[in-house]
């Protein structure tokens, strides 16, 4: 009985790990910023949603919003990096809009599918 009470006290009083917090507010704020055209503020808004200890579904959503923002900012290098991270999280990711994001996802998939093979020969 004492053990159970102690365990409950530890669980209730332990501070929550920062990555385990839900990112719903940050995701909603980033979506709002995107709709308003405030693309520059989106990376900072989504930063708490990108670490590995955040639920996968939230990281996928954050990377999707972030990629859309980078495309809107014409920062195609960062957009590509974000799409690469997105496809590592969800290789079957399907996007609807904007069309630029769909094209970038297809392009990154094509490049990742092109496997280079190297071999070593013992002949001189």
C-alpha positions as CSV (number, residue, x, y, z in Angstrom):
1,X,0.0,0.0,0.0
2,X,2.8,2.4,0.9
3,X,4.6,1.5,-2.3
4,X,1.5,2.3,-4.4
5,X,1.0,5.6,-2.6
6,X,4.6,6.6,-3.2
7,X,4.4,5.7,-6.8
8,X,1.3,7.8,-7.3
9,X,3.0,10.7,-5.5
10,X,6.0,10.5,-7.7
11,X,4.0,10.3,-10.9
12,X,1.8,13.2,-9.9
13,X,4.6,15.4,-8.7
14,X,7.1,14.7,-11.4
15,X,7.5,17.5,-13.9
16,X,6.4,16.6,-17.4
17,X,9.1,16.1,-19.9
18,X,9.1,19.0,-22.4
19,X,9.0,16.8,-25.5
20,X,6.0,14.8,-24.2
21,X,3.8,17.9,-24.2
22,X,1.3,18.0,-26.9
23,X,2.1,20.4,-29.8
24,X,-1.5,21.1,-30.7
25,X,-1.3,24.8,-29.8
26,X,2.0,25.3,-31.7
27,X,0.6,23.5,-34.7
28,X,-2.6,25.5,-34.7
29,X,-0.6,28.8,-34.3
30,X,1.7,27.8,-37.2
31,X,-1.3,26.9,-39.4
32,X,-2.8,30.3,-38.6
33,X,0.5,32.1,-39.4
34,X,0.6,30.2,-42.7
35,X,-3.0,31.3,-43.6
36,X,-2.1,34.9,-42.7
37,X,1.1,34.8,-44.8
38,X,3.4,35.2,-41.8
39,X,5.8,32.5,-43.0
40,X,8.8,33.9,-41.2
41,X,7.4,33.1,-37.8
42,X,6.6,29.5,-38.5
43,X,10.0,27.8,-37.9
44,X,10.2,29.3,-34.4
45,X,6.6,28.3,-33.7
46,X,7.2,24.7,-34.7
47,X,10.7,24.2,-33.1
48,X,9.2,22.5,-30.0
49,X,7.4,20.0,-32.2
50,X,10.4,18.6,-34.0
51,X,12.4,16.6,-31.4
52,X,12.3,12.8,-31.5
53,X,10.4,12.6,-28.2
54,X,7.3,14.4,-29.7
55,X,4.6,12.0,-31.0
56,X,5.3,11.0,-34.6
57,X,2.0,12.3,-36.0
58,X,2.7,15.7,-34.6
59,X,6.2,15.8,-36.1
60,X,4.8,14.8,-39.5
61,X,2.3,17.6,-39.3
62,X,5.0,20.1,-38.1
63,X,7.3,19.1,-41.0
64,X,4.5,19.4,-43.5
65,X,3.6,23.0,-42.3
66,X,7.3,23.9,-42.2
67,X,7.9,22.6,-45.7
68,X,5.0,24.6,-47.0
69,X,6.3,27.7,-45.3
70,X,9.8,27.3,-46.7
71,X,8.3,26.9,-50.2
72,X,6.3,30.1,-49.7
73,X,9.5,31.8,-48.6
74,X,11.3,30.5,-51.8
75,X,13.8,28.7,-49.5
76,X,14.0,25.5,-51.5
77,X,17.1,24.2,-49.8
78,X,15.4,24.2,-46.4
79,X,12.1,23.0,-48.0
80,X,14.0,20.0,-49.4
81,X,15.7,19.2,-46.1
82,X,12.3,19.4,-44.4
83,X,10.7,17.1,-47.0
84,X,13.6,14.6,-46.6
85,X,13.0,14.6,-42.8
86,X,9.3,14.2,-43.4
87,X,9.8,11.2,-45.7
88,X,12.1,9.6,-43.1
89,X,9.2,9.9,-40.6
90,X,6.5,8.8,-43.1
91,X,7.9,7.2,-46.3
92,X,4.3,6.9,-47.7
93,X,3.5,10.5,-47.1
94,X,0.9,11.9,-49.5
95,X,0.3,15.6,-49.9
96,X,-2.5,17.5,-51.5
97,X,-1.5,21.1,-51.6
98,X,0.3,23.2,-52.5
99,X,1.3,21.6,-55.8
100,X,4.9,22.8,-55.2
101,X,5.1,20.6,-52.1
102,X,3.7,17.6,-54.0
103,X,6.3,18.1,-56.8
104,X,9.1,18.5,-54.2
105,X,8.0,15.3,-52.4
106,X,8.0,13.4,-55.7
107,X,11.5,14.8,-56.6
108,X,13.0,13.8,-53.3
109,X,11.5,10.3,-53.6
110,X,13.0,9.9,-57.1
111,X,16.5,11.0,-55.9
112,X,16.3,8.7,-52.9
113,X,15.3,5.8,-55.2
114,X,18.3,6.2,-57.4
115,X,20.7,3.9,-55.6
116,X,24.4,4.0,-56.4
117,X,26.2,0.7,-56.5
118,X,30.0,0.5,-56.2
119,X,32.1,-2.6,-56.3
120,X,35.8,-3.4,-55.8
121,X,37.8,-5.5,-58.2
122,X,40.9,-7.4,-57.2
123,X,42.3,-7.3,-60.7
124,X,44.9,-4.8,-61.8
